[in-house]
Amino acid sequence: MTELVACLSTGKGTWGHVNRLIDDVQWDKVILFTNAYGKENFTANAKTEVIVVDPEQGLKELRDVIYNELKARIKGTEIAINFISGTGREHMALVSATLKLGVGVRLLALTKEGAEEL
C-alpha cells in the first residue's frame, strides 16, 4: 500500500489503536516516533521502525529530527499519517516535517468499519 507514519506517545488506549492500524492494513513500511519508554514497551512487527525522539526538545529541533529521519526512510511520493497517539506538539512537528518533505499525506484512522482514510 504505502508507508504509515505515526507518533506513539500519550493517550489512554492509543497504542492499541496504532497497533490495530498497523495490523489491519498491508503497509510497505511503518515508521513510529516515540520516546524511550515506547521503544522499550511497544512490540513492533518486522515492517515497523521505531525511532526514539525527545518530545521535550524545542519544536524546531523536534521537527528537524523527524524530517531527517523521514527523509532517509520515505521512498514514495505519499504517506499515511495517524494522529491518534501523541501530543499536539509532536503532531505539529510531524506535519511540519512532512510539509518540508513535499510528500502527499493521507490521514488514516480506525472506524467502526475498519481502517479508513478521513
C-alpha positions in Angstrom: 0.0 0.0 0.0 2.2 2.8 1.3 4.1 3.9 4.4 2.4 4.6 7.7 3.9 7.3 9.9 2.6 7.9 13.4 3.6 9.1 16.9 3.4 6.5 19.7 3.1 8.5 22.8 0.5 9.6 25.3 -3.2 9.0 25.4 -5.2 6.2 27.1 -5.8 3.3 24.7 -3.9 5.0 21.8 -1.3 2.3 21.5 -4.0 -0.2 20.8 -5.4 2.0 18.1 -2.0 2.3 16.4 -1.3 -1.4 16.8 -4.6 -2.4 15.1 -4.0 0.1 12.3 -0.5 -1.5 11.8 -2.0 -5.0 11.8 -5.2 -4.3 9.8 -3.6 -2.7 6.7 -0.9 -4.1 4.4 1.8 -1.4 4.8 5.1 -1.3 2.8 6.7 0.2 5.9 5.6 1.6 9.3 7.6 4.4 11.0 6.7 5.2 14.6 8.1 8.2 16.5 8.2 7.6 20.3 10.1 8.2 23.5 12.5 5.7 25.3 9.5 4.2 27.2 7.7 3.5 23.9 10.8 1.9 22.3 11.1 -0.5 25.3 7.5 -1.4 25.7 5.8 -1.4 22.3 6.0 -4.7 20.4 6.7 -3.8 16.8 6.4 -6.2 13.8 9.1 -6.7 11.2 7.9 -3.9 8.9 7.9 -1.3 11.8 10.8 1.0 12.5 10.6 2.6 16.0 12.5 5.9 16.2 13.2 7.4 19.6 12.8 11.2 19.8 12.9 13.6 22.7 9.4 15.1 22.9 10.7 17.7 25.3 13.2 19.4 22.9 12.3 22.6 21.1 9.6 22.4 18.4 12.0 23.3 15.6 14.6 20.7 16.8 11.9 18.0 17.0 10.7 18.9 13.5 14.2 18.7 12.2 14.9 15.3 13.8 11.6 13.9 12.3 12.4 15.5 8.9 15.8 13.9 8.8 14.5 10.5 9.8 11.7 10.6 7.3 13.9 11.9 4.5 16.2 8.9 5.0 13.3 6.4 5.0 10.4 7.6 2.8 10.8 6.3 -0.7 7.3 7.1 -2.2 5.5 10.3 -3.0 2.8 9.9 -0.3 2.5 8.6 3.2 -0.4 7.8 5.5 -0.4 9.5 8.9 -2.3 8.7 12.0 -2.6 11.3 14.8 -4.5 9.3 17.5 -1.4 8.9 19.8 0.8 11.7 20.8 0.7 15.3 21.8 -0.2 18.4 19.7 3.5 19.4 19.9 4.6 16.1 18.4 1.9 16.3 15.7 2.9 19.9 14.8 6.5 18.7 14.3 5.4 15.8 12.2 3.1 17.9 10.0 5.9 20.5 9.5 8.5 17.8 8.7 6.1 16.2 6.2 5.3 19.6 4.5 9.1 20.2 4.2 9.5 16.8 2.6 6.9 17.7 0.0 5.1 14.3 0.1 1.4 13.8 -0.2 -0.4 12.9 3.0 -3.4 10.7 3.6 -5.0 10.7 7.1 -5.9 7.2 8.3 -7.8 6.1 11.4 -9.7 3.1 12.7 -13.5 3.4 12.4 -16.3 1.0 13.1 -15.8 -0.2 9.5 -12.1 -0.7 10.0 -9.1 1.4 8.8 -10.3 4.3 6.7 -8.9 7.4 5.1 -10.5 10.5 6.5 
